[in-house]
Amino acid sequence: MHIEVSLGLWQDRPAEEALRTARAADEYGYPAVWVGEMATYDAFALATAAGLGMTRASLVLGPFAVSVRDPMMIAMGAASVAALTGRPVSVAIGTSSAVLVEEWHGRSRAGAATALAETAEALGPLLAGERSDFTGTHVRSRGYRLRLPAPGAELTVAAFGPSAVETAARFASRMVVNLVSPEAAGELAAAVREAADRLGRPAPRVAAWIPAAVDADRAAIDQARRGLVGYLAAPGYARMFEQAGFGDIVALARSRPHPRELLAAIPDEMVHTIGAFGTRDEVTARLAAYAKAGVDDLVIVPSSTERDPAGVGTLAALRP
């Protein structure tokens, strides 16, 4: 199995643990480390700090919210990280959440699906070192060319709904899905391959972010439960959890209860639906289920707890 690592950026853990996770992943021979951003480090800054201590792993930056980051900003940031660290760099983009875009950044998320497609179209030439020349409904860049060496970065699109899957099929080298069951991952993988075939393009590889912990304790399960709160009422995710037998929890989420009430109602079984927790053999078997469903690249998001700071124990147990 092809296993990569994504930094969890867990809100209940010290922010600097992300660096330890990244460097452990490199030390243990994982081929790539994904560096996103939430509420702590800027992704380009964190990727540079992590990459300076790496010798083997490549870096995947993002997914960046296309309603917040414009194509020039993303291309310049990717080129900066590649030049400063000497590591191969790829870029991921997505529409992100209403909380991040509208509440944190004060930007409109209207037309996010169109912005995703336009950003993907505008970004490809920039990452290849070409001069920008794109005008869309939501995205525009004209006359900029990287002054640093072009990173030649692969483009990944984060997808769940049909429009994002179509964008991935049309423009991306890879599509990534997050917080999905093996069954849902398989459906999305089949959808993007069908779309790529219809468009006459090579099918993108399919990656899945999978929360994981070997010998998971209560803290690791609860950490994953907290990560589900913001997704349960979202279109697509809600349908997936309903199909998995959690319709009552989805209905509660749609009623907009206080987050503490919703968290208390989330059973451990929901975590096991979208993650890999247990003994090493159980986690490996769960990852194999994603691969069997059609996922090419398994991206583990290791839990970080007092028992296993930075997820180093999980990374050691699952090392390639």
Beta strands, then each sheet from edge to edge (+ up, - down):
strand 1: 2-6
strand 2: 32-35
strand 3: 58-65
strand 4: 89-94
strand 5: 133-135
strand 6: 140-142
strand 7: 155-158
strand 8: 174-178
strand 9: 205-214
strand 10: 276-278
strand 11: 297-302
sheet 1: 10+ 9+ 8+ 7+ 4+ 3+ 2+ 1+ 11+
sheet 2: 5+ 6-
end
